Each structure stands twice: as structure tokens, then as C-alpha cells.
Amino acid sequence: MIISASRRTDIPHYYGDWFFRRLKEGFLWVRNPLNPKQVSRISLSPAAVDCIVFWTKDPEPVMGRLEELRDYDYYFQFTLTGYGREVEPGLPDKETVLLPAFRRLAKQIGSERTVWRYDPILFSDTYTAEWHLDTFGRFADALQGYTKRCVISFADLYVGNRKGMAAIGAAGIRGIVPQAAATASVSKGWTAENIGPFASRLKAAADRNGMELVTCAEQADLSEWGIEHGSCIDPKLIEQITGFRMKGKKDPGQRPECGCMQSIDVGAYHTCPCGCAYCYAGGGGAAAERNFRQHRPDSPLLCGRPGPEDEVRERGMPSLKEYQMSLF
């Protein structure tokens, strides 16, 4: 099985001690987001885990412990934008802290296992197209040789992030849908028809630094501009890292535009105190702060402790490796 750690919260930044303790003990518990009394027990034995995919905006708290992952295959998706504290209030300075951290991580684990996410791209009076082009270009130059892939996406509006997006004067592009639905797709004048030339200039900066540029869960077809749809839980990358072909299917729990293969997410919503304005997973706010305070590193659950009302069941997922079809 593939472990996603995690779309729902930044485990490396805030919950690294918990995760490494769970690896040592060999299991963790995950609540069903739709029915919290249903709890899945997930085996973390090296034999059960095909690959771990980490999602983070600051891996510094776990970078000294990567040796503890020696029995696992894994890679990091490192989200790194240039937004200020009004958009991403919980992060340190990007150019003096996070860019160097990205380079250190890549030196430790290799550029192929360190994926740069420049997302979501949002537009406002402050964060204009020219601002993005300048920032992305500078960051791409600074990361030359430290990553082979950059993933971009455009900010979507959800019930959970409308207030935060409005506070910074930004609007979502909602997947850059075709002109027939332009009323939903227009944001600061951006539509499916004019986003391509903008994205092509991002691609030019990625190309000159030896990076493949792909999109994440976008309806827009940017193939005309040389930009293909990508996958965050990427079977091709996982095959490259593990040396085995993978037989997993598309993840049925994700949006139709998402190309990720099936995985088990071990995070929880409303647990990230970073407070990013565009967050769709309930980051920041009173609920996230409350849940963060309830976190105990020795609990099998990310936040809180199991209670008598919880129904715990083993969640079995067989290996996705095709052992008779090794790539090497």
C-alpha cells in the first residue's frame, strides 16, 4: 500500500515525532472523516508499505531523522511559494530559510525524491501574474539541480477557504474550466483561454533549470503549451523509486481531475495550525488550534485518544508491487 502523509495536514512539520513513533510501533489509527467513530488500524510494517509520500511546507523538524526511514521507500513533496505572512502566516522566510532547507533535503535524499510544488497559484492585486513569473523564475534558478519536477495548480474556491481568500483579496480560478462556464472560472480576468501563455512562461523557467513542469488536478488542458497533467501519488515515480511496477488504480476518493493512484491518507482535517489563507483542509482557526493542543505523540491517533465509542477495524490493503515484473 501507499501511505500519504498527508494531504490533510503537514505531518513532517507538526507531527514528525508522532509519525516516527508510529513507524517504530508498527501501526497507527485513522478516523474516517465522514464517520469519526469508525477508526482504521493501518499497518506500517516495511513489508506492508510500498512507499510513503510526504507532503510538507517545512521538513526541517524531521530532516535529522531520515535514517529512521531506511527500511522504507519514500519521497517528499515540498510546497514552496513566495507568498507573504498574510497568506501563509505559519511559515518562516522563504528565501533565507525554506529554499536552503529544500536544497539540504535534496542533498540528503536525492533530487528525484524531492518534488517542488508551486501551488496553489492565486491572483490578487499583490500577487499578479508578473509577480508569479518573477518569483517562480528566481526560485527555479535557486533550485536548479535539486529537483527534477515542479507541480503547479491554480487556487480553487471551497466553502472552507472562501473567507481566507476574500481576506487577502484573491479569488479562485476553479480549475480554469472551459469558456462555457466562464462565470465560474474568471478570476482577476483569467480564463481557460489566457492561462496557457502565462503557464508557458513558467514552463520556460522550469525548462532552463532542468525541471519537468506538470499540473495537479486541473481541468485545463495545457498540453498545447507542453504542460501535461501530473500525479502527486505518482505511479511512475514510485516505480522508479521502488524498482517495481505498480498495479494500483486511480484513487476513487479524489476529484475526477486528480491523477493520483490509490493510497491511504494518515492525516486528519482541521489539525494544521499553519493557517494558510487558501487551505481547503481546515487549517488554522479555532478547530485546528484545539486539535493541535490535543495531540499526544504516544497516541495511535494523530489527535486525541481513542474512546470506548470507537470501532477499530484492521484496514487491509495488499501490496501494489508486481514482484514478478521488477523494473531492474
C-alpha positions as CSV (number, residue, x, y, z in Angstrom):
1,M,0.0,0.0,0.0
2,I,1.0,3.6,-0.5
3,I,0.9,5.9,2.6
4,S,0.0,9.5,2.0
5,A,1.4,11.7,4.9
6,S,-0.6,13.8,4.2
7,R,-3.0,15.8,2.1
8,R,-4.9,16.7,5.2
9,T,-2.2,18.2,7.3
10,D,1.6,18.8,7.4
11,I,2.9,15.8,9.3
12,P,6.6,16.4,8.8
13,H,6.3,20.0,10.1
14,Y,4.0,19.5,13.0
15,Y,3.7,15.7,13.8
16,G,7.0,14.2,12.9
17,D,7.7,12.8,16.4
18,W,4.3,11.1,16.3
19,F,4.8,9.6,12.9
20,F,8.3,8.2,13.7
21,R,6.9,6.7,16.9
22,R,4.2,5.1,14.9
23,L,6.7,3.6,12.5
24,K,8.6,2.1,15.4
25,E,5.5,0.6,16.9
26,G,4.4,-0.6,13.5
27,F,0.9,0.8,13.2
28,L,-1.4,3.8,13.5
29,W,-5.1,4.6,13.7
30,V,-7.0,6.9,11.3
31,R,-10.5,8.2,11.9
32,N,-13.0,8.2,9.0
33,P,-13.5,11.9,8.2
34,L,-17.2,11.2,7.4
35,N,-17.8,9.0,10.4
36,P,-15.3,9.7,13.2
37,K,-16.4,6.7,15.3
38,Q,-15.0,4.4,12.6
39,V,-11.3,4.0,13.1
40,S,-9.0,2.1,10.8
41,R,-5.9,0.4,12.1
42,I,-3.1,0.8,9.5
43,S,-0.1,-1.5,9.5
44,L,3.2,0.4,9.0
45,S,5.5,-2.6,8.7
46,P,8.0,-2.3,5.9
47,A,6.5,-5.4,4.3
48,A,3.1,-3.7,4.1
49,V,4.2,-0.3,3.0
50,D,5.2,0.0,-0.7
51,C,6.1,3.7,-0.5
52,I,5.5,6.8,1.8
53,V,4.6,10.1,0.2
54,F,5.3,13.1,2.4
55,W,3.6,16.4,1.9
56,T,5.1,19.4,3.7
57,K,5.9,23.1,3.6
58,D,8.8,22.8,6.1
59,P,10.5,19.5,6.6
60,E,13.2,20.9,8.9
61,P,11.8,19.1,12.1
62,V,12.3,15.6,10.5
63,M,15.4,16.1,8.4
64,G,17.7,14.9,11.2
65,R,15.7,11.6,11.4
66,L,15.6,10.4,7.9
67,E,17.8,7.5,8.7
68,E,14.8,6.1,10.6
69,L,13.2,5.6,7.2
70,R,15.9,3.3,5.9
71,D,13.6,0.3,5.6
72,Y,11.0,2.3,3.6
73,D,10.8,3.8,0.1
74,Y,9.6,7.4,0.2
75,Y,9.7,10.8,-1.4
76,F,8.8,14.4,-0.4
77,Q,6.5,16.9,-2.0
78,F,7.8,20.2,-0.8
79,T,5.3,23.1,-1.3
80,L,7.3,26.3,-1.7
81,T,5.8,29.6,-2.9
82,G,6.8,33.2,-2.3
83,Y,3.7,34.4,-0.6
84,G,3.9,36.6,2.5
85,R,2.7,36.1,6.0
86,E,-0.8,37.3,5.2
87,V,-1.2,34.3,3.0
88,E,1.0,31.7,4.8
89,P,1.3,33.0,8.4
90,G,2.9,29.9,9.9
91,L,6.0,29.6,7.8
92,P,9.5,31.1,8.1
93,D,11.1,33.2,5.5
94,K,11.1,31.5,2.1
95,E,14.4,32.8,0.7
96,T,16.6,32.6,3.8
97,V,15.1,29.5,5.5
98,L,12.9,27.3,3.2
99,L,14.9,27.5,0.0
100,P,18.1,26.4,1.9
101,A,16.0,23.7,3.6
102,F,14.9,22.4,0.2
103,R,18.4,22.2,-1.0
104,R,19.6,20.4,2.1
105,L,16.7,17.9,1.8
106,A,17.6,17.1,-1.8
107,K,21.2,16.6,-0.9
108,Q,20.1,14.1,1.7
109,I,17.6,12.0,-0.3
110,G,18.3,13.0,-3.9
111,S,16.7,15.4,-6.4
112,E,14.4,12.7,-7.9
113,R,12.8,12.2,-4.4
114,T,12.3,15.9,-3.7
115,V,9.4,17.3,-5.7
116,W,8.7,21.0,-5.8
117,R,5.1,22.1,-5.5
118,Y,4.5,25.7,-6.5
119,D,0.9,25.8,-5.6
120,P,-1.7,27.0,-5.4
121,I,-1.3,29.9,-7.8
122,L,-3.7,32.6,-6.8
123,F,-4.0,36.1,-8.2
124,S,-4.7,39.4,-6.4
125,D,-3.6,43.0,-6.6
126,T,-0.4,42.0,-4.8
127,Y,0.2,38.6,-6.4
128,T,-0.1,39.5,-10.0
129,A,1.0,37.4,-13.0
130,E,4.2,39.3,-13.3
131,W,4.9,38.7,-9.6
132,H,4.5,35.0,-10.0
133,L,6.7,34.9,-13.1
134,D,9.4,36.7,-11.3
135,T,9.2,34.7,-8.1
136,F,8.9,31.4,-9.8
137,G,11.8,32.2,-12.0
138,R,14.0,33.1,-9.1
139,F,13.0,30.0,-7.1
140,A,13.6,27.8,-10.1
141,D,17.0,29.2,-10.6
142,A,17.8,28.6,-6.9
143,L,16.6,25.0,-7.1
144,Q,18.5,24.0,-10.2
145,G,19.9,20.5,-9.7
146,Y,17.9,20.0,-6.5
147,T,14.6,18.7,-8.1
148,K,13.6,17.2,-11.4
149,R,9.9,18.1,-11.2
150,C,7.7,21.0,-10.4
151,V,4.0,20.7,-9.8
152,I,1.6,23.7,-10.3
153,S,-2.0,24.2,-9.6
154,F,-4.4,27.1,-9.6
155,A,-6.3,28.1,-6.4
156,D,-9.9,26.7,-6.2
157,L,-12.6,28.1,-4.0
158,Y,-14.2,25.9,-1.4
159,V,-16.6,26.5,1.5
160,G,-13.6,26.2,3.8
161,N,-11.4,28.8,2.2
162,R,-13.7,31.5,0.8
163,K,-13.3,33.6,3.9
164,G,-9.5,33.4,3.9
165,M,-9.3,34.0,0.2
166,A,-11.5,37.1,0.4
167,A,-9.4,38.5,3.3
168,I,-6.4,38.7,1.0
169,G,-8.3,40.0,-2.0
170,A,-7.9,36.8,-4.0
171,A,-10.4,34.7,-5.9
172,G,-10.2,31.1,-7.0
173,I,-10.0,30.0,-10.6
174,R,-11.9,26.8,-10.0
175,G,-9.9,24.6,-12.2
176,I,-9.8,27.0,-15.2
177,V,-12.9,25.5,-16.7
178,P,-13.9,26.0,-20.4
179,Q,-15.4,29.3,-21.5
180,A,-18.9,27.8,-21.4
181,A,-18.6,28.1,-17.7
182,A,-16.7,31.3,-17.7
183,T,-18.7,32.8,-14.8
184,A,-17.1,30.2,-12.5
185,S,-13.7,30.4,-14.0
186,V,-12.9,34.1,-14.2
187,S,-10.6,35.4,-11.5
188,K,-8.9,38.7,-12.0
189,G,-9.5,38.3,-15.7
190,W,-8.1,34.8,-16.0
191,T,-9.9,32.2,-18.1
192,A,-9.0,28.9,-19.8
193,E,-8.2,30.8,-22.9
194,N,-5.5,33.1,-21.5
195,I,-3.9,31.0,-18.7
196,G,-1.9,28.9,-21.3
197,P,0.5,31.7,-22.3
198,F,1.1,32.5,-18.6
199,A,1.8,28.9,-17.8
200,S,4.1,28.6,-20.8
201,R,6.4,31.2,-19.3
202,L,6.5,29.2,-16.1
203,K,7.5,26.2,-18.2
204,A,10.3,28.2,-19.8
205,A,11.8,28.9,-16.4
206,A,11.4,25.3,-15.4
207,D,13.0,24.1,-18.6
208,R,16.1,26.2,-18.3
209,N,16.6,24.6,-14.9
210,G,16.1,21.0,-16.0
211,M,12.7,20.6,-14.3
212,E,9.6,18.9,-15.8
213,L,6.5,21.1,-15.2
214,V,3.2,19.4,-14.6
215,T,-0.2,20.4,-13.3
216,C,-2.1,19.0,-10.3
217,A,-5.9,18.1,-10.6
218,E,-6.6,20.8,-13.2
219,Q,-9.4,20.7,-15.7
220,A,-7.5,22.9,-18.1
221,D,-5.6,21.1,-20.9
222,L,-2.3,22.8,-21.1
223,S,-0.7,20.2,-23.4
224,E,-0.7,22.8,-26.2
225,W,1.9,24.6,-24.1
226,G,3.9,21.5,-23.3
227,I,2.5,21.0,-19.8
228,E,0.9,17.7,-19.0
229,H,-1.4,16.6,-16.2
230,G,0.7,15.2,-13.3
231,S,0.1,12.9,-10.3
232,C,1.1,13.7,-6.8
233,I,0.8,10.0,-5.7
234,D,2.6,9.2,-8.9
235,P,2.9,5.5,-10.1
236,K,5.8,6.3,-12.4
237,L,7.8,8.0,-9.8
238,I,7.0,5.3,-7.2
239,E,8.1,2.6,-9.8
240,Q,11.3,4.5,-10.3
241,I,12.0,4.7,-6.5
242,T,11.0,1.2,-5.6
243,G,12.2,-0.6,-8.7
244,F,8.9,-2.4,-9.1
245,R,5.9,-2.0,-11.4
246,M,2.8,-0.8,-9.5
247,K,-0.6,-2.3,-10.2
248,G,-2.7,0.3,-8.3
249,K,-5.7,2.0,-9.8
250,K,-6.7,5.7,-9.8
251,D,-7.7,6.8,-6.3
252,P,-11.6,6.8,-6.3
253,G,-11.7,9.2,-3.3
254,Q,-10.2,12.1,-5.1
255,R,-11.6,14.6,-7.6
256,P,-12.2,13.4,-11.2
257,E,-9.3,15.6,-12.4
258,C,-6.9,14.1,-9.9
259,G,-4.5,11.5,-11.5
260,C,-3.2,10.1,-8.2
261,M,-3.1,6.3,-7.7
262,Q,-4.8,4.8,-4.7
263,S,-3.3,5.4,-1.3
264,I,-4.2,5.6,2.4
265,D,-4.0,9.1,3.9
266,V,-3.0,9.0,7.5
267,G,-3.6,12.6,8.4
268,A,-6.7,14.4,9.7
269,Y,-8.6,17.5,8.7
270,H,-8.6,20.6,11.0
271,T,-5.2,19.8,12.5
272,C,-2.7,22.1,10.7
273,P,-2.1,25.3,12.7
274,C,-0.2,26.9,9.8
275,G,-3.3,29.0,8.8
276,C,-2.8,29.4,5.1
277,A,-5.5,31.6,3.6
278,Y,-6.2,29.2,0.7
279,C,-6.3,25.9,2.8
280,Y,-9.2,23.6,2.0
281,A,-8.4,21.1,4.7
282,G,-9.5,23.2,7.7
283,G,-6.0,24.6,8.5
284,G,-5.7,27.4,11.0
285,G,-8.6,28.7,13.1
286,A,-10.0,27.6,16.4
287,A,-10.6,24.0,15.5
288,A,-7.1,23.4,14.2
289,E,-5.6,25.0,17.3
290,R,-7.8,23.0,19.6
291,N,-6.9,19.7,17.8
292,F,-3.2,20.6,17.7
293,R,-3.3,21.1,21.5
294,Q,-5.0,17.7,21.9
295,H,-2.2,15.9,20.0
296,R,-0.2,13.4,22.0
297,P,2.8,11.8,20.4
298,D,2.2,8.5,22.2
299,S,-1.4,8.1,20.9
300,P,-2.1,5.9,17.9
301,L,-4.4,8.7,16.6
302,L,-3.0,11.9,15.2
303,C,-5.1,14.0,17.6
304,G,-6.8,12.9,20.8
305,R,-7.0,9.4,22.2
306,P,-9.3,6.5,21.3
307,G,-12.5,6.2,23.3
308,P,-14.9,3.4,24.2
309,E,-17.3,4.5,21.4
310,D,-14.7,4.0,18.7
311,E,-15.0,1.0,16.4
312,V,-11.5,0.0,15.4
313,R,-11.0,-2.3,12.4
314,E,-7.9,-3.5,10.6
315,R,-7.7,-1.9,7.2
316,G,-6.0,-4.3,4.8
317,M,-4.5,-3.2,1.6
318,P,-2.3,-5.6,-0.3
319,S,1.0,-4.6,-1.8
320,L,0.7,-2.9,-5.1
321,K,4.0,-4.2,-6.3
322,E,4.2,-6.7,-9.2
323,Y,7.0,-8.8,-7.7
324,Q,7.5,-10.8,-10.9
325,M,7.9,-7.7,-13.0
326,S,10.8,-5.9,-11.4
327,L,12.0,-3.0,-13.4
328,F,15.6,-3.9,-12.8
